[in-house]
């Protein structure tokens, strides 16, 4: 087991990406698409092996920042996309003259897509909350 911090892992990824991109560039110039494919696959396999063999250490500060960033992203994005969906669907039902002529018909379709995305986002949040709540000791399994 190789222990490395996140900075070393990112540096290794950058080196592998540079090597693979140079190899792909050389292969394209020489019209050898097989070499390009093999280079990309080799880079992917190498990074997968490094990732599986290495234990990347993260400190508590980084985990806290990631949790707060994810929470803030959800708290901003979910209401914003929900309100946008509502506002896009509202004029099409009200018969406002610009929308009733069918000139901006795609606004209603976009509103429907946003509303389904909002519901999907809320469902994913609820399922993941339930899963992590049970995993870390919450829920009905306490005695």
C-alpha positions, 0 to 999 in steps of 0.5 A, a space after each residue: 500500500 502506497 501512502 500519498 497525499 492529494 497533492 502528490 496524486 494530482 501531480 502524478 495525474 498531471 504527469 500521466 495526462 501530459 504523457 498520454 496527450 503527447 503520445 496521442 498528438 504524436 500518434 495523430 500526426 503519424 496517422 497511427 490511431 491504434 497507438 493513440 488508443 493504446 496510449 489512452 488505455 494504458 494511461 487509464 489502466 495505470 491511473 486505475 492501478 495507482 488509485 487502487 494501490 495508493 491510499 490518499 490521505 485527506 485531513 479533516 479540514 479538507 473533508 469539512 470544506 468538501 461537505 460544506 461546499 456540497 451542502 451550499 451548492 445544493 442549498 443554492 442550486 435546488 431552489 434556483 432551478 425550482 424557481 426557474 422551472 416555476 417561472 418558465 411554466 407560469 406564463 404558458 398557462 396564463 395566456 400572456 400574449 408573447 407566449 400564447 402565439 407560440 413564439 417561445 414554445 421552448 420556454 415551456 419545454 425547458 421549464 418541464 426539464 428544469 422541474 424534472 431535474 429539480 425533482 430528481 435532485 431532491 430524490 437523490 438528496 433524500 436517498 443519499 441522506 437516508 443511506 448515510 443516516 443509516 450507515 453512520 448510526 442514525 435511523 431506526 436501527 438504534 436500540 
